[in-house]
């Protein structure tokens, strides 16, 4: 089962939704790393050492680290959206449908219009 590391800005409600789906989610607070101005690079290194996929809302910095070739166990960038259950479900669907590990992959959860559906839905974009 995929294990996650949620950085400081990640919503606890979304952490709880992932935990209800039986995911092991370690938060920066749980790891004793909250409120210490730890760099995103250090967050990525810590998660990698722990074999955890980083889950974050911090799109720009983590995309940049990924593009620079920073070694990681995976990055999932979520959207600032209060539909925590919907995002957790989309993450779960993706993980259960993929056969390859997330190592060195960056996945972004986005919301967009879909043909034939009146409201926007969560979709996965892989980098």
C-alpha positions as CSV (number, residue, x, y, z in Angstrom):
1,X,0.0,0.0,0.0
2,X,1.2,3.5,-0.9
3,X,2.4,5.5,2.1
4,X,2.1,9.3,2.1
5,X,3.9,12.3,3.7
6,X,1.7,15.4,3.9
7,X,3.6,18.7,4.1
8,X,2.6,21.5,6.4
9,X,0.0,23.2,4.1
10,X,-1.9,20.1,3.4
11,X,-5.5,20.0,4.7
12,X,-6.1,17.7,7.6
13,X,-9.6,16.9,6.3
14,X,-8.0,15.4,3.2
15,X,-5.5,13.5,5.4
16,X,-8.5,12.1,7.2
17,X,-10.2,11.1,4.0
18,X,-7.1,9.2,2.8
19,X,-6.7,7.5,6.2
20,X,-10.4,6.4,6.0
21,X,-9.3,4.7,2.7
22,X,-6.7,2.8,4.8
23,X,-3.7,4.8,3.6
24,X,-0.7,5.4,5.9
25,X,-0.4,9.2,6.0
26,X,2.3,10.8,8.0
27,X,1.9,14.6,8.5
28,X,4.7,17.1,9.1
29,X,3.2,17.6,12.5
30,X,3.2,13.8,13.3
31,X,6.9,13.7,12.2
32,X,7.8,16.6,14.4
33,X,8.7,18.8,11.4
34,X,5.9,21.4,11.6
35,X,6.6,25.1,12.1
36,X,10.4,24.8,11.4
37,X,10.7,26.5,8.0
38,X,11.9,23.2,6.5
39,X,12.6,23.7,2.7
40,X,10.6,21.8,0.1
41,X,13.8,20.1,-1.0
42,X,14.2,18.8,2.6
43,X,10.6,17.7,2.7
44,X,11.1,15.7,-0.5
45,X,14.3,14.2,0.9
46,X,12.7,13.2,4.1
47,X,9.7,11.6,2.4
48,X,12.0,9.7,0.0
49,X,14.1,8.4,2.9
50,X,10.9,7.1,4.5
51,X,9.6,5.6,1.2
52,X,6.6,8.0,1.2
53,X,4.9,9.9,-1.6
54,X,4.7,13.6,-0.9
55,X,1.1,15.0,-1.0
56,X,0.9,18.8,-1.2
57,X,-0.9,21.8,-2.4
58,X,2.4,23.5,-3.3
59,X,2.3,23.1,-7.1
60,X,5.0,25.4,-8.3
61,X,7.9,24.4,-6.0
62,X,7.3,20.7,-6.2
63,X,7.0,20.8,-10.0
64,X,10.2,22.7,-10.1
65,X,12.0,20.1,-7.9
66,X,10.7,17.3,-10.0
67,X,11.9,18.9,-13.2
68,X,15.3,19.5,-11.7
69,X,15.6,15.7,-11.3
70,X,15.4,15.7,-7.5
71,X,15.1,12.0,-6.4
72,X,11.7,11.2,-4.8
73,X,9.3,8.4,-4.1
74,X,6.5,10.3,-5.9
75,X,4.7,13.6,-5.6
76,X,0.9,14.1,-5.7
77,X,-0.2,17.7,-6.0
78,X,-3.8,18.3,-4.9
79,X,-6.1,21.2,-5.6
80,X,-7.2,23.8,-3.1
81,X,-10.8,22.5,-3.1
82,X,-13.0,21.6,-0.2
83,X,-14.2,18.4,-1.9
84,X,-11.7,16.4,0.1
85,X,-13.6,13.2,-0.4
86,X,-13.6,13.6,-4.1
87,X,-9.9,14.2,-4.2
88,X,-9.1,11.3,-1.9
89,X,-11.3,9.1,-4.1
90,X,-9.5,10.2,-7.3
91,X,-6.1,9.5,-5.7
92,X,-7.3,6.1,-4.6
93,X,-8.6,5.3,-8.1
94,X,-5.3,6.3,-9.7
95,X,-3.2,4.3,-7.2
96,X,-5.4,1.1,-7.5
97,X,-5.4,1.3,-11.3
98,X,-1.7,1.9,-11.8
99,X,0.6,-1.1,-12.0
100,X,3.9,0.9,-11.6
101,X,5.3,2.5,-8.5
102,X,5.0,6.3,-8.2
103,X,8.8,6.6,-7.7
104,X,10.1,9.7,-9.6
105,X,6.6,10.5,-10.9
106,X,4.6,13.6,-10.4
107,X,0.8,13.4,-10.4
108,X,-1.5,16.5,-10.3
109,X,-5.1,16.4,-9.3
110,X,-7.0,19.0,-11.4
111,X,-10.7,19.9,-11.9
112,X,-12.1,20.4,-15.3
113,X,-15.2,20.2,-17.4
114,X,-16.0,16.8,-18.9
115,X,-18.3,16.3,-22.0
116,X,-21.8,15.4,-20.9
117,X,-21.3,16.3,-17.3
118,X,-22.7,19.6,-16.0
119,X,-20.1,20.1,-13.2
120,X,-16.4,20.0,-13.1
121,X,-14.8,16.7,-12.1
122,X,-11.3,15.7,-10.7
123,X,-8.9,14.4,-13.3
124,X,-5.3,13.2,-13.1
125,X,-2.4,14.9,-15.0
126,X,0.9,13.0,-15.1
127,X,4.2,14.9,-15.5
